Amino acid sequence: MDLFFTDKRHLKLPNAELIYIPRLFSKQESDAFFKCIKSETNWQHDDITIFGKTYKQPRLTALFATSTMSYKYSNITMDALPFSPTLLEIKNRVESISNHEFNSVLINLYRDGNDSNSWHADNEKELGINRFIASVSFGAERLFHFKHQQLKNERHKINLEHGSLLIMKGEMQHYWKHQIAKTKKTVESRINLTFRTLINESN
């Protein structure tokens, strides 16, 4: 099932709730944010081990938060850096539209179509129960695939546009997995910011 929205849409699925806003940020804003984040971020390129084999993650990452904290996934531990003025500006806009407060953001840089994020759920214990995640996209459009872990007919995809916001909430991270798949198409870089609320603050 292909989903394409031209304005704010509220999508209710079994065990999940999504809101997609294709143009939360104007093209001018999105262009400026993409350029600033890409150049200012101290990107990490971590090793990841799957089935006994270790290789570089197929994307670059960075973590920012309002206070000292860390985030663990796939045997990777990330220590948060302070929010920059640019990230705070984006965070304030997202909080205003979502009516939800966040204390961290995980940023992914997909350099081209070879970079990806395999099937997973954002279900780490640091995110609490019934996670509320707001995902902002800048740069090249990429398809966001998601599938129910029990209902085989529940498979969907959304084309994440430049300047868009995707909100995932409810039970989604318990029952659904999602991915950004590799593509053979020639695509430019994409930056994705996933705003979260971590509960393992250390101070």
N, C-alpha and C positions, 0 to 999 in steps of 0.2 A: 504494500500500500504506500503510495507516494503522497506526501502532505506538502502543500504549498500555501502559505498564508501571506496576504498583502497588508494585514493590519494585526492588531493584538488578537490572538485566538487562545481560547481556553479549551484544552483537550483532556477529556476524562477517559482513562483506560482502566481495565481491570487492575486493581492494586496499584494505581499510579495516577498522578495528576501532573500535567504539563501546561505551561504557558509559553507561547512563542511570540516575540515581538521582533519583526524583521528589521526595523529601523529605529532602534532606541537612540542611536547616535547618528547625526547627519554624516554625509560622505566627507565633508571637510573635517569634522571632528574625528571621525574614524581614521582618516588618512594621517592626521597629526598624532593621534594616540598610538597608532601602529608604528610610526617612525620613531617616536620617543621611546616607547617600551622596548623595541628591538635594539636600539642603540645604547640605552642606559642600563639595561638589565645585565647582571653578572650571571650568565647562564651556566647551569650545571649539565654535565653529560655523564650520567651515572651508569655504572655497570648493573646489569640485571641478570639473575640466574634462574633459568627455567629448565626443569628436567635435567639438572646437573650440568647444563651448559651455560657459560657466562659470556655475555656480549653487551655491547653498548645499546642503551635504550634508543629506539628509533625516533627520537625527538629530544629537544633541550628543555630544561625545566628550571623553575625558580619558585621560592615560597616567601611570602611576605605576610606579616601579621601586626596587630596592634600592640603586642607584648611578646616577651620571650616564650617561644613554644616550639615544638617539633611535630612533625607529621611522618608516620611510617606507613609504607605500602610496598608490597613485593620485595621485602627484605631491604628496602632503601629507607634511610632516615634523613629527613631534610630539616635543617634548622632555619627558622624564619628570620628574615631581615625586616627592618622597619618599613612601613609603607612610605612610598615617595609621594610628593604632592600630586603627581599625575595619577597614581593609583588611587589616592584618596578621593580625587575628583570623580573618577569612574565609580568607585565604591559608593559615594554619596548619591550618585544618580541611580545606581542599581537599588540601593536601599529605599530610596524615595518611591520608585515605581513598584517594588516588590513588597513594601511595608514590612521588611525584615532586616534585622541588623546582623552584620557579619564581622568576624574578627580576623579573618585570614583570606588569602587568595593564592591558589596554586596556578602558575602560569606555564603553559606549554607552547613551545615554538616548533611548528611543523615546517621544516625548511623547504620541502618540496613533496611530490607525491610519494616518495619512498618512505617518508616519515609517517608514523601511524600510532594508534593506541588500540591494542587488541581488546577482545571481549572482556569486560570486567563490570563490577558494581562498586560504587563508592560506599562500601559498607564497613570501613575501618572503625574500630571502637572509639577513636578520637572524635568521630563525627556524631556520636550519640545515636538516638533512636529516631526513626522517621526523618531522615536528613532533608534539609532544605538547601538546595544547591542552585546558584544562579550562574549561568555560563554565558560569557560575553565573547563574541568572535570579531576579530579584526583581520583584514587581509583577504587572501584567496578563499573562495567558497569551498567547503568540504561537506560531504554527506555524513550525517550523524545517524548511525544505525542503532536500533534498539529492539530487543526481543524479550518476551516473557519466558521465564525459565521453566514454566510448567505447561502453558497453553501454546502449543506449537503454531497455531494460526495467527498468533499475535506477534507479528513482525512488521516494523515500520521504519521509515527513514525521513529525515528532514534535511533540506539543504540549508546549512547555516551560512547566512549572508554577512557581508561586511557591515559591522555596526549593530548586529542583532543580539538579542538576549533570549536565552532559553532557561526557563525555571523548571526544575524537577523537585517534586515534593511528595508528601504522603508516604506510602509504603514502597515507592518505586525501587529504591536501592535494595530492598529485601527480595523482590520478585522479578526484577528486570536486570538485564545486562545491556551494555552499550559499547560502541566502538567507533573509532575513526579509521577506516580501512585504508590500506595502501591503494594507490591508483596509478595506472600506466599513463594517464593523461598528463600533459604538461601543465603543472599548476605552480603558482608562485607561493611565497611563504604565507603562513597563517599563524596568528597568535590567538590563543584561547585563554581566557581568565575565568577560573572557576572559584567563585566566592563561596566560602564555607564558614561554619561556626565550629571551631575546634574546642574541645573541652579539657585538654590536658595542659593548661597554662601552668608554667613552672614557677612563677613568682608570686 
